[in-house]
């Protein structure tokens, strides 16, 4: 991930299926997704508040 602070642009890898990106208050936040389970994006007031991971283990 390359970030150009002057132009306010970011270059991200679109081939990575294990990473999710969230923009909050002008910051780019990367989040690694779990192997099994789900990730919930919690919104408060129309803005991202937090990410909640619910992981499972396959046996």
Contact map, one row per residue, 1 for C-alpha under 8 A:
11100000011110000000000000000000000000000000000000000000000
11110000011100000000000000000000000000000000000000000000000
11111001111000000000000000000000000000000000000000000000000
01111111110000000000000000000000000000000000000000000000000
00111111100000000000000000000000000000000000000000000000000
00011111000000000000000000000000000000000000000000000000000
00011111100000000000000000000000000000000000000000000000000
00111111110000000000000000000000000000000000000000000000000
00111011111000000000000000000000000000000000000000000000000
11110001111100000000000000010000000000000000000000000000000
11100000111110000000000000000000000000000000000000000000000
11000000011111000000000000000000000000000000000000000000000
10000000001111110000000000000000000000000000000000000000000
00000000000111111000000000000000000000000000000000000000000
00000000000011111000000000000000000000000000000000000000000
00000000000011111110000000000000000000000000000000000000000
00000000000001111111000000000000000000000000000000000000000
00000000000000011111000000000001110000000000000000000000000
00000000000000011111100000000111100000000000000000000000000
00000000000000001111110000000111100000000000000000000000000
00000000000000000011111000011110000000000000000000000000000
00000000000000000001111100011110000000000000000000000000000
00000000000000000000111111111000000000000000000000000000000
00000000000000000000011111111000000000000000001100000000000
00000000000000000000001111100000000000000000000000000000000
00000000000000000000001111110000000000000000000000000000000
00000000000000000000001111111000000000000000000000000000000
00000000010000000000111101111100000000000000000000000000000
00000000000000000000111100111110000000000000000000000000000
00000000000000000011110000011111000000000000000000000000000
00000000000000000011110000001111100000000000000000000000000
00000000000000000111000000000111110000000000000000000000000
00000000000000000111000000000011111000100000000000000000000
00000000000000000100000000000001111111100000000000001010000
00000000000000000000000000000000111110000000000000000010000
00000000000000000000000000000000011111000000000000000011110
00000000000000000000000000000000011111100000000000001111000
00000000000000000000000000000000010111110000000000001110000
00000000000000000000000000000000110011111000000000111100000
00000000000000000000000000000000000001111100000000111000000
00000000000000000000000000000000000000111110000111110000000
00000000000000000000000000000000000000011111000111110000000
00000000000000000000000000000000000000001111111111000000000
00000000000000000000000000000000000000000111111110000000000
00000000000000000000000000000000000000000011111000000000000
00000000000000000000000000000000000000000011111100000000000
00000000000000000000000100000000000000000011111110000000000
00000000000000000000000100000000000000001111011111000000000
00000000000000000000000000000000000000001111001111100000000
00000000000000000000000000000000000000001110000111110000000
00000000000000000000000000000000000000111100000011111000000
00000000000000000000000000000000000000111100000001111100000
00000000000000000000000000000000010011110000000000111110000
00000000000000000000000000000000000011100000000000011111000
00000000000000000000000000000000011111000000000000001111100
00000000000000000000000000000000000110000000000000000111110
00000000000000000000000000000000000100000000000000000011111
00000000000000000000000000000000000100000000000000000001111
00000000000000000000000000000000000000000000000000000000111
